[in-house]
Every structure is written in structure tokens, then in C-alpha cells.
């Protein structure tokens, strides 16, 4: 091949490389650049403390009628999945369940556990997807209303109100209610492991809500974990506009961790557990983690922040 023959070939290769770099640049800019202003007021106004506390009252009733807990694989867990699914379907959402099977190792030996993940999608105009999740199971010692009925209530109410608002988003939003978190992040780990290459590429963000109604709250926004994403700025700025100055959460023990390990950007909200001299939640993993262990105003604010964040990053 002569030098003159090589010139068109080299030009073609150069154009291909430039095209690939342009796509990569657009994807990264979408993750990192300042968000466009979004008006989330209508959806946030529809998310009320009354509705959120109503979801928690139902989860409390579910635990009370099933041995006092909602532990994965137990009757209270199954009834909790049924309740959330009924709420989603009543709003017109299609739901999908995924079986989660594992073994729980305890002082009395090994127990086979059968629980479920529950999903509902808000379709967008593209194949890109934001997953918003909260673990639905609790511990054996109590009803698990702050940990993690509060996260479930916020995610559920956001899903219901976005469905009612009939919003048009660019990205699909998948609402996920995980099974088996308290025993080792089983539901979320299984979901991430089951993603194919296209599924991982199209999953642009995972948002996690775990304990967002603590009675002595210390509001946190997830940050400093894995690949950066503008959602940290979105959530932090929203909370500051409401007069709340959040801390940064960078812990590992919740359902965002499998996504971090897979290289998927994560974000989330948290109001504290048993850490510190004055615990944010003195009933963490105890029988007193009931409805009266919740700060309704903080839960409402966290749900508003979630709705605002989803509308901002998925549109």
C-alpha cells in the first residue's frame, strides 16, 4: 500500500476514534455536569407525611400480625411484599417479582431462606435506566419501621406519585424493593450479578434509601463511593435550599454496595443509626423500632429530596 493509499484509511480511523470519544464525553458530562433546573414542586406537594406514615402503619400492622417482625423469609416479609405490590398495581404500575434464595447462618444453625425482590418500572424514552431501591426486609428483633420501612415508604410514595403525575422522562426509572438485605445484601447482589453487558452499560445510577426517618436525625447524602455522579450535588443543594445542611455518607453496609463493586454510580439518603454519643436511632434493630420511632417531618423531607433527585437526573 502506498503512502497516498494510506491517507484515506488513516482519516477514516481518526474519524471513528473521534466519534467514540465524543460518545464517552457525552455520557460522562451527563453524569458530572451541573443539573438543568427542574420543577418538582407538584410531585413533592403530592408526597405527604400522612401518606408516608400510612405506609409505615401498614408495615407495622403486618409485623404485629406475623410474629412481631418482617424478617426475610418469614410471613411478615411475604405480607410486606404483597402490600407494596398491591399499592403499585393500584396506581397502574406493572410489577415483577424475582425469587431470592440463600442460607441464613445463625446461632441455632443454618436456615434456608426464600424471599423476593419486587420491581416496578416507570418507562422512559431511552434504554438508559435509573434504579431507585430500598430493602423491604427487617431483622428478627422487631418490626423494622425506620430500618427500613422508612426507605420503603419514601420509594413507594415517590413511585406512586410519579405514576399519577404521568411525567415524561428520558431515562426509565426502576423502583426496586430488595429482599434479604439484613442477612447480607442478597437481593441487590443477585440483581447486579444478573445484569448482562447491555444492562450494566444502560444502568446510569443507583439511588439507595435506608433509614430515612430517624427520630434524632442527622441527614446524610451518599458521596465518595465509587464513580462520581451529579446526583450528590442535586440532593445536597436541594436539602440546603430547605434549610438542612447534610453530612456525607460513605458506608458500605447497604444495597448500594453491589452497584459500587460493579462500577455503577450510586447515590442515596440516610438519617443515621446507632453511631455517635447520641444515636440518631436508639431503637436500631430493636423491638421499639415502631411507627412512634419515626420523625415524620424528616421522612417527608427525605421523600421530597428523592422525588426531586429522580426528576432531575432521569429527565
C-alpha positions as semicolon CSV with decimal commas, in nm:
position;residue;x (nm);y (nm);z (nm)
1;X;0,000;0,000;0,000
2;X;0,143;0,339;-0,099
3;X;0,159;0,643;0,127
4;X;-0,119;0,804;-0,079
5;X;-0,341;0,496;-0,033
6;X;-0,289;0,506;0,345
7;X;-0,418;0,863;0,385
8;X;-0,794;0,785;0,337
9;X;-0,761;0,483;0,568
10;X;-0,594;0,688;0,839
11;X;-0,857;0,958;0,803
12;X;-1,135;0,702;0,847
13;X;-0,974;0,556;1,159
14;X;-0,931;0,904;1,303
15;X;-1,298;0,988;1,247
16;X;-1,404;0,663;1,416
17;X;-1,186;0,734;1,719
18;X;-1,321;1,089;1,744
19;X;-1,676;0,954;1,729
20;X;-1,616;0,705;2,013
21;X;-1,453;0,972;2,228
22;X;-1,748;1,203;2,166
23;X;-1,993;0,939;2,292
24;X;-1,781;0,876;2,604
25;X;-1,759;1,250;2,666
26;X;-2,136;1,296;2,640
27;X;-2,203;1,010;2,886
28;X;-1,953;1,145;3,139
29;X;-2,077;1,502;3,105
30;X;-2,431;1,377;3,169
31;X;-2,306;1,226;3,497
32;X;-2,093;1,515;3,614
33;X;-2,221;1,847;3,478
34;X;-2,447;2,081;3,670
35;X;-2,812;1,974;3,650
36;X;-3,064;2,169;3,450
37;X;-3,331;2,336;3,665
38;X;-3,634;2,116;3,721
39;X;-3,970;2,198;3,877
40;X;-4,052;1,912;4,111
41;X;-4,298;2,110;4,324
42;X;-4,615;1,937;4,205
43;X;-4,485;1,588;4,277
44;X;-4,334;1,694;4,610
45;X;-4,662;1,854;4,715
46;X;-4,842;1,524;4,643
47;X;-4,596;1,334;4,865
48;X;-4,738;1,398;5,211
49;X;-4,637;1,299;5,559
50;X;-4,983;1,147;5,600
51;X;-4,930;0,914;5,304
52;X;-4,582;0,816;5,415
53;X;-4,692;0,741;5,771
54;X;-4,984;0,544;5,629
55;X;-4,742;0,311;5,454
56;X;-4,549;0,268;5,779
57;X;-4,867;0,196;5,974
58;X;-4,945;-0,083;5,729
59;X;-4,596;-0,231;5,765
60;X;-4,634;-0,208;6,143
61;X;-4,965;-0,391;6,125
62;X;-4,806;-0,653;5,902
63;X;-4,533;-0,717;6,160
64;X;-4,775;-0,720;6,454
65;X;-4,989;-0,984;6,284
66;X;-4,691;-1,202;6,191
67;X;-4,479;-1,263;6,499
68;X;-4,365;-0,904;6,551
69;X;-4,117;-0,883;6,263
70;X;-4,071;-0,867;5,885
71;X;-3,755;-1,079;5,864
72;X;-3,670;-1,217;5,519
73;X;-3,838;-1,550;5,452
74;X;-4,091;-1,508;5,734
75;X;-4,467;-1,440;5,698
76;X;-4,427;-1,069;5,780
77;X;-4,182;-1,034;5,493
78;X;-4,415;-1,201;5,243
79;X;-4,707;-0,985;5,360
80;X;-4,491;-0,673;5,318
81;X;-4,412;-0,765;4,957
82;X;-4,784;-0,823;4,894
83;X;-4,875;-0,482;5,037
84;X;-4,621;-0,288;4,834
85;X;-4,717;-0,472;4,516
86;X;-5,087;-0,403;4,572
87;X;-5,014;-0,032;4,612
88;X;-4,810;-0,020;4,292
89;X;-5,067;-0,210;4,088
90;X;-5,349;0,010;4,216
91;X;-5,159;0,308;4,072
92;X;-5,139;0,134;3,734
93;X;-4,780;0,010;3,760
94;X;-4,680;-0,328;3,624
95;X;-4,477;-0,525;3,876
96;X;-4,231;-0,811;3,858
97;X;-4,105;-1,041;4,131
98;X;-3,770;-1,217;4,144
99;X;-3,705;-1,510;4,378
100;X;-3,409;-1,475;4,613
101;X;-3,284;-1,797;4,775
102;X;-2,999;-1,824;5,023
103;X;-2,895;-1,971;5,356
104;X;-2,900;-1,781;5,683
105;X;-2,635;-1,885;5,933
106;X;-2,729;-1,825;6,296
107;X;-2,658;-1,944;6,648
108;X;-2,904;-2,231;6,604
109;X;-2,761;-2,345;6,271
110;X;-2,830;-2,287;5,902
111;X;-3,174;-2,195;5,766
112;X;-3,287;-2,196;5,404
113;X;-3,444;-1,859;5,320
114;X;-3,683;-1,789;5,033
115;X;-3,770;-1,425;4,979
116;X;-3,824;-1,192;4,682
117;X;-3,720;-0,875;4,508
118;X;-4,005;-0,662;4,376
119;X;-3,976;-0,423;4,079
120;X;-4,191;-0,164;3,905
121;X;-4,078;0,043;3,605
122;X;-4,166;0,398;3,504
123;X;-4,081;0,378;3,132
124;X;-3,863;0,645;2,977
125;X;-3,784;0,740;2,619
126;X;-3,448;0,561;2,616
127;X;-3,298;0,233;2,734
128;X;-3,091;0,412;2,997
129;X;-3,211;0,332;3,347
130;X;-3,200;0,478;3,697
131;X;-3,270;0,221;3,971
132;X;-3,419;0,351;4,297
133;X;-3,420;0,099;4,579
134;X;-3,486;0,022;4,945
135;X;-3,467;-0,307;5,131
136;X;-3,804;-0,439;5,236
137;X;-3,693;-0,691;5,496
138;X;-3,621;-0,625;5,864
139;X;-3,445;-0,804;6,148
140;X;-3,594;-1,073;6,371
141;X;-3,598;-0,850;6,680
142;X;-3,868;-0,603;6,574
143;X;-4,095;-0,463;6,303
144;X;-3,820;-0,265;6,129
145;X;-4,010;0,060;6,073
146;X;-3,719;0,300;6,044
147;X;-3,489;0,021;5,924
148;X;-3,614;0,006;5,664
149;X;-3,984;0,076;5,642
150;X;-3,893;0,442;5,613
151;X;-3,690;0,386;5,295
152;X;-3,964;0,166;5,153
153;X;-4,229;0,431;5,224
154;X;-4,024;0,703;5,054
155;X;-3,952;0,494;4,744
156;X;-4,308;0,363;4,724
157;X;-4,472;0,703;4,761
158;X;-4,236;0,853;4,503
159;X;-4,327;0,573;4,260
160;X;-4,699;0,623;4,320
161;X;-4,691;1,000;4,274
162;X;-4,471;0,989;3,963
163;X;-4,715;0,740;3,812
164;X;-5,008;0,970;3,891
165;X;-4,826;1,274;3,753
166;X;-4,776;1,099;3,415
167;X;-4,432;1,257;3,374
168;X;-4,228;1,200;3,058
169;X;-3,869;1,111;3,141
170;X;-3,573;1,040;2,917
171;X;-3,450;0,753;3,134
172;X;-3,653;0,461;3,265
173;X;-3,686;0,460;3,645
174;X;-3,692;0,116;3,804
175;X;-3,823;0,107;4,160
176;X;-3,673;-0,187;4,349
177;X;-3,768;-0,335;4,684
178;X;-3,491;-0,571;4,790
179;X;-3,513;-0,896;4,984
180;X;-3,251;-1,032;5,221
181;X;-3,055;-0,714;5,291
182;X;-3,022;-0,774;5,663
183;X;-2,869;-1,117;5,604
184;X;-2,603;-0,993;5,362
185;X;-2,738;-0,779;5,074
186;X;-2,867;-1,090;4,898
187;X;-3,140;-0,938;4,681
188;X;-2,940;-0,647;4,544
189;X;-2,630;-0,861;4,495
190;X;-2,829;-1,113;4,292
191;X;-2,979;-0,837;4,078
192;X;-2,642;-0,683;3,992
193;X;-2,487;-1,024;3,923
194;X;-2,772;-1,097;3,681
195;X;-2,718;-0,788;3,465
196;X;-2,582;-0,856;3,117
197;X;-2,333;-0,623;2,948
198;X;-2,606;-0,405;2,795
199;X;-2,788;-0,387;3,128
200;X;-2,477;-0,262;3,305
201;X;-2,399;-0,007;3,034
202;X;-2,752;0,132;3,041
203;X;-2,776;0,149;3,422
204;X;-2,662;0,506;3,478
205;X;-2,730;0,537;3,852
206;X;-2,849;0,351;4,161
207;X;-3,019;0,552;4,437
208;X;-3,049;0,386;4,780
209;X;-3,274;0,480;5,072
210;X;-3,200;0,307;5,402
211;X;-3,319;0,457;5,734
212;X;-3,454;0,799;5,637
213;X;-3,688;0,870;5,929
214;X;-3,459;0,850;6,232
215;X;-3,605;1,014;6,546
216;X;-3,284;1,213;6,617
217;X;-3,191;1,263;6,254
218;X;-2,854;1,351;6,109
219;X;-2,931;1,387;5,738
220;X;-2,673;1,240;5,502
221;X;-2,624;1,234;5,126
222;X;-2,420;0,948;4,981
223;X;-2,083;1,060;4,847
224;X;-1,727;0,949;4,789
225;X;-1,821;0,595;4,689
226;X;-1,721;0,459;4,350
227;X;-1,773;0,657;4,033
228;X;-1,888;1,019;4,084
229;X;-2,233;1,133;3,972
230;X;-2,402;1,472;3,981
231;X;-2,686;1,333;4,194
232;X;-2,480;1,402;4,507
233;X;-2,482;1,772;4,420
234;X;-2,852;1,762;4,325
235;X;-2,959;1,612;4,658
236;X;-2,724;1,825;4,869
237;X;-2,833;2,150;4,705
238;X;-3,200;2,060;4,743
239;X;-3,161;1,991;5,115
240;X;-2,965;2,312;5,170
241;X;-3,243;2,505;4,996
242;X;-3,479;2,359;5,258
243;X;-3,251;2,482;5,538
244;X;-3,086;2,145;5,606
245;X;-2,708;2,102;5,573
246;X;-2,638;1,733;5,509
247;X;-2,337;1,525;5,606
248;X;-2,167;1,289;5,360
249;X;-2,239;0,916;5,398
250;X;-1,972;0,675;5,274
251;X;-2,056;0,346;5,447
252;X;-2,071;0,001;5,285
253;X;-2,344;-0,188;5,469
254;X;-2,645;-0,141;5,244
255;X;-2,776;-0,227;4,900
256;X;-2,569;0,029;4,714
257;X;-2,254;-0,174;4,775
258;X;-2,302;-0,434;4,495
259;X;-2,354;-0,149;4,249
260;X;-2,034;0,024;4,365
261;X;-1,844;-0,304;4,322
262;X;-1,980;-0,333;3,967
263;X;-1,861;0,018;3,875
264;X;-2,213;0,166;3,864
265;X;-2,252;0,520;4,008
266;X;-2,455;0,538;4,330
267;X;-2,628;0,799;4,540
268;X;-2,867;0,796;4,830
269;X;-3,008;0,936;5,151
270;X;-2,967;0,837;5,517
271;X;-3,056;0,991;5,854
272;X;-2,841;0,787;6,092
273;X;-2,849;0,468;6,302
274;X;-2,676;0,386;6,630
275;X;-2,344;0,565;6,574
276;X;-2,226;0,852;6,795
277;X;-2,278;0,955;7,157
278;X;-2,641;1,049;7,086
279;X;-2,769;0,786;6,844
280;X;-2,987;0,905;6,559
281;X;-3,196;0,592;6,615
282;X;-3,175;0,442;6,967
283;X;-3,415;0,167;6,853
284;X;-3,190;0,045;6,572
285;X;-3,252;-0,331;6,527
286;X;-3,466;-0,342;6,841
287;X;-3,832;-0,419;6,915
288;X;-3,900;-0,049;6,973
289;X;-3,837;0,033;6,605
290;X;-4,206;0,106;6,556
291;X;-4,412;0,384;6,398
292;X;-4,360;0,609;6,701
293;X;-3,983;0,579;6,640
294;X;-4,014;0,795;6,325
295;X;-3,959;1,167;6,267
296;X;-4,244;1,234;6,020
297;X;-4,111;1,572;5,907
298;X;-3,766;1,432;5,828
299;X;-3,917;1,137;5,643
300;X;-4,128;1,378;5,437
301;X;-3,820;1,587;5,356
302;X;-3,619;1,282;5,251
303;X;-3,902;1,164;5,025
304;X;-3,922;1,512;4,869
305;X;-3,547;1,508;4,810
306;X;-3,575;1,167;4,645
307;X;-3,854;1,280;4,411
308;X;-3,661;1,593;4,318
309;X;-3,344;1,393;4,257
310;X;-3,518;1,137;4,037
311;X;-3,690;1,400;3,827
312;X;-3,364;1,590;3,784
313;X;-3,133;1,307;3,682
314;X;-3,380;1,094;3,480
315;X;-3,543;1,360;3,264
